Amino acid sequence: MTVELSAPPKGGTRHPWDWYVEEKWVTHRLLDMIALETDVTYLDPCCGQLHIPEALTERGFFAYGTDLFDRAGGHSLFMGEHDLLGDQRHMLEASNGLSIIFNPPFSFQNGRLVRGLAEKCIRRALSIATHKVCALLPLKWLASEGRYRLFTDETPIGVWILCERPSMPPGNIIEQLGDNAFDHGKIDYIWVVWDKRRAPMTDFQGRPFAPTFWIPPREKITVKAERKLAA
Ligand SMILES: C[S@@+](CC[C@H](N)C(=O)[O-])C[C@H]1O[C@@H](n2cnc3c(N)ncnc32)[C@H](O)[C@@H]1O
């Protein structure tokens, strides 16, 4: 079992395992944009407090979560503590029809900086999933020398830009932040979607590409209603 550090890494304020919680609307907006298969199981292998499996279940999909830590105390969609990057496979990961939807840790493992962490998680997810892999990532993540191959060898089927900025407070201080916990997101996010069964898309010169879509912000009235429901 992995021991969680209770304090953030020295000299920084990041959560030691990058537990940053997105609200459920972030997943609902993805589901508004793409037609997901209804005959596969959905797994969030970095599920935290299970907002992604909850959002999927609310739309009628079979969804579960695992995480290095049980962050949701006995939640019915939580399938157990599991290291996505470890050597062992989880039963669900051996499923014949499996899509992975997740908000991967970005840079920290046990308080230590791990370069290319989100990419490692995505490559692992791509090695496990049989259908789609959808990853929530900062917009800036798209441009990188190191990740070039992730976009050319494992061609994504599209990039969806969230025009409404999500806020992602550290999960361990959400209660403390109270009503303001999800105010004022400072970073732009995208969903990047890969489909294991699709051939890479190429342009007229054979170069791989992925189309870009904009996810419109929610109506202000919907935002107010959703906040009331979540409170
Ligand atoms: C960005 S947060 C996801 C938040 C989540 N969507 C929620 O609703 O709380 C990343 C999560 O990945 C988990 N994590 C970090 N390293 C992991 C690993 N090697 N294997 C599995 N989970 C890991 C963290 O514990 C954290 O809960």
The ligand as a Gaussian input file, in Angstrom:
#p B3LYP/6-31G(d) Opt

LIG

0 1
 C       -6.165000      15.295000     -11.060000
 S       -6.646000      14.209000      -9.763000
 C       -8.175000      13.563000     -10.344000
 C       -9.365000      14.111000      -9.579000
 C      -10.643000      13.331000      -9.747000
 N      -11.208000      13.440000     -11.068000
 C      -11.688000      13.702000      -8.672000
 O      -12.914000      13.763000      -8.973000
 O      -11.299000      13.865000      -7.505000
 C       -5.493000      12.874000      -9.993000
 C       -5.723000      11.655000      -9.126000
 O       -4.753000      10.684000      -9.535000
 C       -4.390000       9.915000      -8.409000
 N       -3.086000       9.293000      -8.694000
 C       -1.856000       9.862000      -8.673000
 N       -0.929000       8.968000      -9.023000
 C       -1.585000       7.801000      -9.291000
 C       -1.171000       6.499000      -9.699000
 N        0.120000       6.231000      -9.930000
 N       -2.114000       5.538000      -9.877000
 C       -3.433000       5.815000      -9.638000
 N       -3.885000       7.011000      -9.246000
 C       -2.963000       8.006000      -9.079000
 C       -4.345000      10.915000      -7.271000
 O       -4.484000      10.247000      -6.041000
 C       -5.530000      11.835000      -7.617000
 O       -6.687000      11.416000      -6.934000

